[in-house]
């Protein structure tokens, strides 16, 4: 349908140029030569040839064509707001009608200079070209991003403003190019009005970049699990809410001493409940929320988390200096949160007091874990993970041997299993996860009912196949299959705040078409807990690189 509509629009504009070119002293046949007709079009509206370069940028080229249509109407003395609107938004209808007007008079630029341009038109032109320039920079070179949550602390802090390089991995073409400038998925000041048109879309492709995603890169990407969104509850994923509602229904049956049914029954009840109570919308890849995490696993990596420690290809992975874990801090009295903020840089909102006690759950770096024990009110610190240092190794991160402290962990079983792949066959948690191999483009894997939960979403949602299971028989696109070859590379992302990060341990792999760019440096950092005259600007973080 998109191809057909696009073809009809192109034919309509070609016919329009065929009719209008002779009125401007050009030959009709020039309108029928692809590429050359664009060059002649620019000559007719007396714009420089290098505008052709702007037409090479997907998304930007649509805006430029709209600008060229408006200018085409202008040189034929159609300058009213009505004419401008019709030429810019409905050129395939307006321009043919314009071409059939026998009284139309061509007024080239040298003559039109005698016609005084209104202030409104001058502002219009300035705004249009500012939007074009900003769109090119934002889409293909660099985009601003703000750290909204604590999932990357202390490597990056809430209130850090970053520049994300699109050139690091190569900019990807906008898949929904017909959209309101600078709006992400909804129109400004709205929660449910889409900022883009869905009937026209482009396939994914990525232009050449400076390199590929590497292990330990800090990456901004479109949220993989953000395809289905509840408009009224956007801070929780659809799958998360579905599992929680299913769990509640199952618990109600158990409380009433009713024999519980299988999990699929409760999941269906949950889906029906969500449909009744929420407005659902489906977002294309490039209109999903942007997330930022550290890439810890690249294609073909074997990844495993054992007792909180990350292993890549059976070796302890490099750990960022400022990564955090949760600790239980016991105290003789209530801790002064402001003092913790000033002395240790711990946000007051991160200090959670355990109800009915003077114990606190606090995310901390290893340095803070050691130093907080010197606070007079602190009587002991119980790590969510116990630390045992091995000797004769250079970096403290590689000296850690981490054991589980299971009394502080819990895993949701049954329909509430919240860790990827959200299946009862797997009892993985944040600190005991895998092993799993990160899929690689062109890699062929054997499929069975045991590993299908790991790869099902990749095969269906990300790579667009239809998959069914009948007993032990797996079918892909109607054909019985015992293997599958991946069409894309995938990545495994984790936050540096390991116990306070929703990442690939919860929603799985990140496809390459979801990767936006690499976080390069911090240009501004604001402390949300301080005033403008009380150290709000973190001056020491300004214009610092990201590692």
C-alpha positions in Angstrom: 0.0 0.0 0.0 2.8 2.4 0.9 4.5 1.7 -2.4 1.3 2.2 -4.4 0.5 5.5 -2.7 4.1 6.8 -3.1 4.0 5.9 -6.8 0.7 7.8 -7.4 2.1 10.8 -5.6 5.3 10.8 -7.8 3.2 10.4 -11.0 1.0 13.3 -9.9 4.0 15.6 -9.3 5.6 14.5 -12.5 2.4 15.5 -14.4 2.4 18.8 -12.5 5.9 19.6 -13.6 5.1 18.6 -17.2 2.4 21.2 -17.2 4.3 23.9 -15.3 7.7 23.7 -16.9 6.6 25.3 -20.3 5.0 28.2 -18.4 8.5 28.9 -17.0 10.2 28.6 -20.4 11.4 25.0 -20.0 10.7 22.0 -22.1 7.9 19.6 -21.1 10.0 16.5 -21.6 12.5 17.7 -18.9 9.8 16.9 -16.3 9.8 13.2 -17.3 13.5 12.5 -16.7 14.1 11.2 -13.2 16.8 13.2 -11.3 17.2 15.7 -14.1 13.7 17.0 -13.5 14.7 17.9 -9.9 17.7 19.9 -11.2 15.4 21.8 -13.6 12.8 22.3 -10.9 15.5 24.0 -8.8 16.4 26.2 -11.7 12.8 27.2 -12.2 12.4 28.2 -8.5 15.9 29.7 -8.7 17.5 27.7 -5.9 21.1 26.5 -5.8 22.0 23.1 -7.2 23.3 21.8 -3.9 19.8 21.5 -2.7 20.0 18.2 -4.5 22.4 17.0 -1.7 19.6 17.6 0.9 17.3 15.4 -1.2 19.7 12.5 -0.5 18.8 12.4 3.3 15.8 10.2 4.0 13.2 12.0 6.0 14.8 15.4 5.3 14.2 14.9 1.6 10.4 14.8 2.2 10.6 18.1 4.0 12.8 19.6 1.2 10.3 18.4 -1.5 7.5 20.2 0.4 9.6 23.3 0.5 10.3 23.0 -3.3 6.5 22.6 -3.9 5.8 25.8 -1.9 8.5 27.7 -3.9 7.1 26.4 -7.1 3.7 27.9 -6.2 5.4 31.1 -5.1 7.2 31.8 -8.5 3.8 31.5 -10.1 2.5 34.3 -7.7 0.6 31.9 -5.4 1.7 33.4 -2.1 -1.3 33.3 0.2 -1.4 31.1 3.3 -4.0 29.0 1.6 -1.8 28.4 -1.4 1.3 27.7 0.8 -0.6 25.2 2.9 -2.0 23.4 -0.1 1.3 23.3 -1.9 3.2 22.1 1.2 0.8 19.5 2.4 -1.3 18.4 -0.6 1.0 19.1 -3.6 -0.2 16.0 -5.5 -3.7 17.6 -5.6 -2.8 21.3 -5.7 0.0 21.4 -8.3 -1.9 19.6 -11.1 -4.8 22.1 -10.7 -2.2 24.9 -10.8 -0.7 23.5 -14.0 -4.1 23.5 -15.7 -4.5 27.2 -15.0 -4.1 28.9 -18.4 -3.8 32.4 -16.8 -0.8 31.4 -14.6 2.1 33.8 -14.9 5.7 32.9 -14.1 7.5 35.5 -12.0 11.3 34.7 -11.7 13.3 35.8 -8.8 14.8 38.9 -10.3 11.2 40.2 -11.0 9.8 39.0 -7.7 12.3 41.0 -5.8 10.2 44.0 -6.8 7.3 42.4 -4.9 7.7 43.2 -1.3 7.8 40.0 0.8 5.8 40.1 3.9 7.4 39.7 7.3 5.4 36.5 7.9 6.8 34.9 4.7 10.3 35.8 5.6 9.9 34.3 9.0 8.3 31.2 7.4 11.3 30.7 5.1 13.8 31.2 8.0 11.9 28.7 10.2 11.7 26.1 7.4 15.4 26.1 6.7 16.2 26.1 10.5 14.1 23.0 10.8 15.7 21.4 7.8 19.2 22.1 9.2 18.3 20.9 12.7 16.6 17.8 11.4 19.7 16.8 9.4 21.9 17.2 12.5 19.5 15.4 14.8 18.8 12.5 12.4 22.2 11.9 11.0 24.9 13.4 13.2 24.2 14.1 16.9 21.2 14.2 19.2 20.8 15.4 22.8 19.7 12.9 25.5 18.9 13.4 29.2 19.5 10.7 31.9 16.1 10.3 33.5 16.7 7.4 36.0 19.4 6.1 38.2 20.0 2.9 36.2 23.5 4.0 35.1 24.8 5.5 38.4 27.4 6.4 39.3 28.9 6.3 35.8 26.1 8.7 34.8 23.9 10.6 37.1 20.2 11.7 36.9 20.3 15.2 35.4 23.2 14.5 33.1 22.7 16.0 29.6 24.5 14.1 26.9 25.3 14.3 23.3 24.7 11.0 21.4 26.8 10.4 18.3 24.8 8.9 15.4 28.0 8.6 13.4 29.7 6.1 15.8 27.7 3.2 14.4 26.2 4.9 11.3 22.9 6.9 11.3 19.9 4.8 10.5 17.2 6.1 8.2 13.9 7.3 9.8 11.4 4.5 9.4 8.5 6.9 9.9 9.8 10.0 8.0 6.4 11.8 7.8 6.4 13.2 11.3 6.2 16.4 13.3 9.7 17.9 13.6 11.5 17.3 16.9 8.5 15.4 18.5 9.2 11.8 19.4 6.1 9.6 19.4 3.4 12.0 20.4 2.5 15.6 19.6 3.7 18.2 22.2 1.4 18.6 25.2 -0.4 15.3 24.4 -0.1 11.7 25.5 -2.1 9.9 22.8 -1.9 12.0 19.6 0.7 10.4 17.3 3.4 12.7 15.9 3.8 10.6 12.8 1.9 9.1 9.9 1.9 5.3 9.8 0.7 4.7 6.2 4.2 5.7 4.8 7.2 3.9 6.1 10.8 3.1 5.0 12.7 -0.2 5.5 15.5 -0.2 8.0 19.0 0.6 6.7 22.0 2.0 8.3 24.5 4.3 6.6 28.2 3.7 7.2 29.6 4.8 10.5 33.0 5.0 12.3 32.6 1.5 13.7 30.4 -1.1 15.3 28.9 -1.5 18.8 31.7 -2.8 21.0 31.6 -4.3 24.5 31.4 -1.6 27.2 30.1 1.1 24.9 27.4 3.2 26.5 24.6 2.9 23.9 21.3 4.7 23.4 18.6 2.5 21.7 14.9 2.3 21.1 13.3 0.3 23.9 12.7 -3.3 22.5 9.8 -4.1 24.7 8.1 -0.8 23.8 6.2 -2.0 20.8 2.8 -2.3 22.6 2.1 0.7 25.0 -0.7 1.4 27.4 -1.3 5.1 26.9 -2.6 5.7 30.5 0.3 3.7 32.0 3.4 4.3 30.0 5.9 3.8 32.8 5.3 0.1 32.8 5.6 -2.3 29.9 2.6 -4.2 28.5 4.1 -7.6 29.3 5.0 -6.6 32.8 1.4 -5.5 33.6 0.0 -8.6 31.9 2.1 -10.9 34.1 1.3 -9.0 37.3 -2.4 -9.1 36.6 -2.2 -12.8 35.7 -0.4 -13.5 39.0 -3.1 -11.6 40.9 -5.9 -13.7 39.3 -4.0 -16.9 40.1 -3.5 -15.9 43.7 -7.2 -15.1 44.1 -8.0 -18.7 43.0 -5.5 -20.1 45.4 -6.9 -17.9 48.2 -10.5 -19.2 47.4 -9.1 -22.7 47.4 -10.0 -23.1 43.7 -7.8 -25.4 41.7 -5.6 -23.1 39.7 -5.6 -23.4 35.9 -2.6 -23.3 33.6 -0.7 -20.0 33.1 -2.0 -19.4 29.6 -5.6 -19.1 31.1 -4.5 -16.4 33.5 -2.5 -14.5 30.9 -5.6 -14.4 28.6 -7.6 -13.0 31.5 -4.9 -10.4 32.0 -4.9 -9.4 28.3 -8.7 -9.0 28.3 -8.5 -6.9 31.4 -5.9 -4.6 29.9 -7.9 -4.2 26.7 -11.0 -3.2 28.7 -9.2 -0.7 31.0 -6.4 0.8 28.9 -5.9 2.4 25.5 -3.3 0.3 23.6 -1.1 1.7 20.8 1.6 0.0 18.8 4.7 2.1 18.1 7.2 1.5 15.2 10.8 0.9 16.1 12.0 4.5 15.7 9.1 5.9 17.8 9.7 3.8 20.9 11.2 5.3 24.0 14.9 5.8 24.1 16.9 3.9 26.7 20.6 4.1 27.7 22.6 1.2 29.0 26.1 -0.3 28.7 26.6 -3.0 26.0 28.1 -5.9 27.9 27.5 -8.6 25.2 28.1 -8.4 21.5 27.0 -10.9 18.8 28.3 -14.4 19.4 29.2 -13.7 23.0 28.4 -16.3 25.6 27.0 -14.4 28.6 26.3 -15.5 32.1 25.7 -13.8 35.5 26.8 -15.9 38.4 26.3 -14.7 41.9 26.1 -11.1 40.7 29.3 -11.2 38.7 29.2 -10.9 34.9 31.0 -13.5 32.8 31.7 -13.1 29.1 33.0 -16.2 27.2 33.6 -17.9 30.6 35.9 -15.0 31.8 35.1 -12.3 34.4 34.0 -9.2 32.4 35.5 -5.8 32.8 33.4 -3.8 35.3 33.1 0.0 35.2 34.8 1.9 38.1 31.6 3.5 39.3 29.1 0.6 39.1 26.8 0.0 42.0 25.1 -2.8 44.0 22.5 -2.6 46.7 23.5 -3.0 50.4 21.6 -3.3 53.6 22.9 -0.6 56.0 22.0 -1.2 59.7 22.0 1.8 62.0 21.5 2.7 65.6 19.2 5.6 64.6 17.7 7.2 61.5 20.4 8.2 59.0 20.7 11.8 57.9 20.0 11.6 54.2 21.3 15.1 53.5 24.6 14.1 55.1 24.8 11.0 53.0 24.3 13.2 50.0 27.0 15.7 50.9 29.6 13.1 52.1 29.0 10.2 49.7 27.0 11.6 46.8 24.1 9.3 47.5 20.8 10.7 46.3 18.2 11.1 49.1 15.6 9.4 46.9 17.9 6.3 46.7 17.9 5.7 50.5 15.0 3.3 51.2 14.3 2.6 54.9 13.0 -0.9 55.7 9.6 -0.5 57.3 9.6 -0.9 61.1 13.4 -0.7 61.5 16.5 1.5 61.3 17.9 -0.5 58.4 18.2 1.0 55.0 18.6 -0.4 51.4 21.2 1.9 49.6 22.8 1.5 46.2 26.5 2.2 46.6 29.9 1.9 44.8 32.6 -0.2 46.4 34.3 2.9 47.8 31.0 4.1 49.4 30.4 0.5 50.8 33.8 0.8 52.6 33.5 4.4 53.8 29.9 4.3 55.1 31.0 1.8 57.7 33.0 4.6 59.3 29.8 6.6 60.0 29.1 6.6 63.8 25.4 5.6 63.5 26.2 2.7 61.2 26.3 -0.6 63.1 26.9 -2.9 60.1 26.6 -3.2 56.4 25.2 -6.4 54.8 25.9 -6.6 51.1 23.2 -8.0 48.8 26.3 -9.7 47.5 29.2 -10.7 49.8 32.6 -9.5 48.6 35.8 -11.6 49.0 38.9 -10.1 47.5 41.4 -12.2 45.7 45.1 -11.2 46.0 47.7 -10.3 43.4 45.3 -8.8 40.8 45.6 -5.2 39.7 42.1 -3.8 39.4 39.7 -4.1 42.3 36.9 -5.1 40.0 38.8 -8.1 38.9 39.6 -9.0 42.5 36.1 -9.6 43.5 34.7 -13.0 43.9 31.0 -12.6 44.6 28.8 -15.1 46.4 25.0 -15.0 46.6 23.2 -13.9 49.7 19.9 -15.7 48.8 17.9 -14.4 51.7 17.7 -11.0 50.0 16.7 -12.3 46.6 13.3 -13.4 45.3 12.2 -14.6 41.9 8.7 -14.6 40.6 7.6 -18.0 39.6 4.9 -19.0 37.3 3.1 -16.2 35.4 5.0 -13.5 37.2 8.5 -14.7 36.2 9.9 -11.2 35.5 13.3 -12.1 34.2 13.9 -12.9 30.6 12.7 -15.1 28.9 9.7 -14.9 31.3 9.1 -18.6 31.2 8.7 -21.2 33.9 11.5 -23.3 32.4 14.0 -20.7 33.5 14.5 -19.5 37.1 17.0 -16.8 36.2 17.3 -13.7 38.4 19.3 -10.5 38.1 22.3 -12.1 39.9 22.1 -15.6 38.5 21.3 -15.4 34.8 22.1 -17.6 31.8 24.2 -18.9 30.2 22.9 -17.5 26.9 24.6 -16.8 23.6 24.0 -13.4 22.0 22.6 -14.0 18.4 24.7 -13.1 15.4 23.5 -12.2 11.9 23.8 -15.2 9.7 24.2 -17.6 12.6 22.1 -20.7 12.4 20.7 -22.2 15.7 18.8 -25.4 16.4 15.3 -24.8 17.7 13.5 -26.9 20.3 10.9 -26.3 23.0 13.5 -25.6 25.6 15.3 -22.7 23.9 12.3 -21.4 21.9 11.3 -19.0 24.8 14.7 -17.3 24.4 14.4 -16.7 20.7 10.7 -16.6 20.0 10.4 -12.8 20.2 13.4 -12.3 18.0 12.0 -14.5 15.3 8.5 -13.1 15.4 8.5 -9.5 16.6 11.9 -8.3 15.5 12.4 -10.3 12.3 8.7 -10.5 11.2 8.1 -14.2 11.0 4.9 -16.2 11.9 5.7 -18.9 14.4 3.4 -21.6 15.8 3.9 -24.6 18.1 1.9 -27.8 17.9 3.1 -30.2 20.5 6.8 -30.7 19.9 6.5 -29.4 16.3 7.7 -25.8 15.5 6.5 -24.1 12.3 7.9 -20.8 10.9 5.8 -19.2 8.1 3.9 -22.4 7.7 6.9 -24.6 7.3 8.1 -27.1 9.9 11.4 -25.9 11.3 14.1 -27.3 13.6 16.5 -24.4 13.0 16.6 -20.7 12.4 19.1 -18.3 10.8 19.1 -14.8 12.3 18.7 -11.8 10.0 20.2 -9.2 12.4 22.9 -8.8 15.0 21.8 -8.5 18.6 23.3 -7.0 21.8 22.9 -7.5 25.5 22.6 -4.3 27.6 23.0 -3.8 31.3 22.9 -0.8 33.6 25.9 0.1 35.8 23.5 0.3 38.8 23.2 -3.5 38.8 20.3 -3.9 41.3 18.3 -0.9 40.1 18.3 -1.3 36.3 15.6 -2.7 34.0 17.7 -4.1 31.2 18.3 -7.2 29.0 18.1 -9.4 32.1 14.3 -8.5 32.1 13.4 -7.9 28.4 16.1 -9.7 26.4 18.3 -8.8 23.5 18.5 -5.5 21.6 18.3 -5.8 17.8 20.7 -3.8 15.7 17.8 -1.8 14.1 17.0 -0.5 17.6 20.5 1.0 18.1 20.4 4.8 17.9 24.0 5.9 18.8 26.8 6.1 21.3 26.8 8.4 24.3 29.9 10.5 23.8 30.1 13.3 26.4 28.2 15.3 29.1 27.6 18.9 28.2 25.5 19.8 31.3 24.8 18.2 34.6 22.1 19.4 37.1 21.5 18.0 40.5 17.7 17.7 41.0 18.1 17.7 44.8 19.9 21.1 45.0 18.9 24.7 44.2 20.5 27.0 41.6 22.5 28.8 44.4 23.2 25.6 46.3 25.4 23.6 43.9 22.7 22.6 41.3 25.2 22.7 38.4 27.8 19.9 38.7 30.6 21.9 37.2 33.1 19.1 37.4 31.0 17.0 35.1 30.6 19.6 32.3 32.1 18.6 29.0 33.5 15.3 30.3 33.7 12.2 28.1 31.8 9.0 28.8 33.6 5.7 29.5 
